[in-house]
Amino acid sequence: MSNVITASHLTLAYNNGKTEIIKDATFSIKQGEFVFITGPSGSGKSTLLKALYGQLKPSEGDLVVGGLDLTNVRQGRLQELRTHLGIIFQDYKLVNEWTVAKNAILPLMIAGYTIDVQETQAQRLLKHVKLSEHADKYPLELSGGEQQRVGVARALSKNPAVILADEPTGNLDDYSSNVIWDLMENACEQLDTTVLVVTHKIPSVFSLPYRHFIIESKGVYEVH
């Protein structure tokens, strides 16, 4: 299997490099792997995710995602990379004025897919996350767990090569959390999607083999 993500002597910093968050990190992640990233609050977990989808450029070292070197990437190529990424946020980031179905296919709308493709994919996605009966509702009519399932559907809408999830179950009860974990496990297992999850706690019931990295003292270390 080929590497989907490769970091070599990666340093991530704010304030023009003055505030280092991650320093000299080297690691790689292969296609189809499920990866958990843990660490103390403020250790740099979300900073790493920002770098992986191109919102924060490396200060030093190299970071390659999907074959694209993010150290010196042009905006056009960055947009191309993001079409292969699915991103799941802790606070859902849904458009409250849009229906559940429309939220689920937002990436397809941005990419200019036909209405027929959008409608077909919306039905398929909402069936997959068990929200078909809520297609015409609005996000604020749903529970938090249901809103996050819409977020997962949106992340899966373009069959991404990589899913990046930032504390996806942080605000959810145990039942809703288990549903989200099942959906992400299925994406990894059935679609060979690489799934990278920042979380404060790895779920106790998890059926897939996974890798675990911890961020502490500016370093990224694999836990064996």
N, C-alpha and C positions, 0 to 999 in steps of 0.2 A: 504493500500500500504506500502511496506517495504522501509526502507531508503537505498538509493544507495550510498550516501555520508554522513558521520558523522564526524564532527570535535568536539573535546572536549578539551578545554583549550589549543588550538593549538597556538604554537609560531613558526614563521618562521624567520630565520636569515641567514646572510652571515658572512664571516670572522670568522668561528668557533664560531658562536653564539654571536659575539660582536656587530654586526649591526642588530638589530631587525627591521623587516619590519612589521610583524603582531604579535600581542601579545595577548595571552589568549582569543582566539576566539572560540566560541562554537555555532555550527549551524548544521542543518541536512537538506538533500534534498531527497525527495522521488522519486520513479520510476515514469517516465512520466511527471515530472514537468518541466516547462520552467522557467529558472532563469536568470535574468540580474544582473550583477555586475558592479557598477559604482564607481567612486571616482576620486579625483584629479590625475593629472599626477604624477607618482612616488609614489603613495600611497600603491602599493603592489598588484594590480590587476593581473598582469602577473606573479608575484611571487606565488600567490595562485594557478594559473593554473599549473605552473611548479610542485608544490607540488602534485596537484591532479593527474598528470600523472607520478609521481615518479621521476622527475628530481631533485627535492630538498627535502631532508629528513627533517621532523620536528625537531626543536631543543628541544621543550618540548611539552607535551600533546600528544593527539592521533588523528590520521587521518585514517579513514577507507573508502576505495572506493571499491565498488563491493564486499564487504565481506573480503577484504584484508587489513590488518593493515600495513600501509606504514611507520610506525615508525621504524620497524626492519624487512624489507622485503628482501628476497634473490633475486638476479638478475633474476633467472629463473622464480620465481613467478611474478616478475615485468613484464617480457615479456608476461606472460600469461594474466595479467591484461590489458596490452596495446592492446591485440587482441580484447578486448571488448570496447575499446575507439576509437572514431573518433575525429581527431584533425584538426581544421581549423585555418590557420594562416593568418594574415593580408597581408603578402607579398607572399602568395600563396605557396611558396616552391615547385614548380613544377620542373621536370627534363626537361630542354629545349631541350635536344637531343632526347627525347622520344616523341612519338605521344600522342595526347590527350587521345586516348583509353588506351594506356599503362600506362599513368599517373593515370588514373582513377582506375586502378586495381592493383596499386603498392602493397597494403597490401596483396592482394591475391597471388601475385607473391612471396612475401617474405615468406608467409605461406605455399607455395608449392602446391597450388591448381592446378588441371589439366588444360591443355590448353583449353579444352572444357568449363570447368566451368568459366575460366577467360574470354573467348570470349563471352559467354552467359551473364555474369554479366556486361561486358563492354557495350554491346548493351542495356541492361536494364537500366543501370545507366545513360548513355548518353541520352537516350530517356527521362528519368525522369528529367534531368536538361536542356532538349531542346538543346542538342548539337550533335545530331546524325550525322548531315551533316558535322561536323568538326572532326570526329573520326580520320581521317588520317592526320590532320594538326598537327603542332607543337605549343607549348604554345605561342611563340613570334609572331605567326600569328594571335593570338586572342586579343580581347580587354581585359582590366583589369577585367571587369565584367564577361566576358566569362572565363577567367583564374580562377577566384574565383569560378565559377560554376563547373569547373573541380575539384577544391579543395573540394567542397561540395560532389561531386560524389565520390571522393577518401575516404572522411570521412565516407560515407554511405556504402562503398563497402562490408563490412563484417557484415552489420546489427548490428551496435554497440549498447550496452546498454546505453552508455553515449556519447554525443558529447560535446567537449570542444572547444569553438571558441574564439579566441583572436582578438578583433577589426575586425571582418570579413568584415565589410563594410566601414572601415575607409578610404580607398583610392578610393571608388566608387561613381559614380553619383547616383542620386535619383532612376532612373529606375533600374539600376543594383542592388542597395541596396534592393529595394522592391522585386526583384526576389529572392535574397538570403534569405531574411526574410521569404518569402513564402515557400521556400524549407525547411527551418529549422522548420517552423510551421508544415508543412506536416509530417516531420519525427517524431515530438513530438506527433502529434494528431493521425496519422495513424499507427505508429510503436510502440507507447508507449515508445519512446526513451526519456531519460532525456537529456535536452539541457541546457547547462550553457554557457552564453555569457558574456564576458568582453567587455564593450563598453563605449564610452564617452557620448553616447546619446541614450536613448531608443527611438525606432521609434514611430512617432506620430500615425501612423496607424498600429495597431497590434490587431489581432482578438482573440488570445488565452488569457485565464487567465494566469497571470505570477506572480512570486515572484521577489522582488527587494531587493538586498543587496547593501549597500554602504560601501566602505572601507575608513576610515579616522582616523587620529591620532592613527594608528596601530590597530584599532578595526574593526570588521566586524559586521555591524548592519543591521537588516532587516527594510525596510521602509514599513509601512502599510498605 
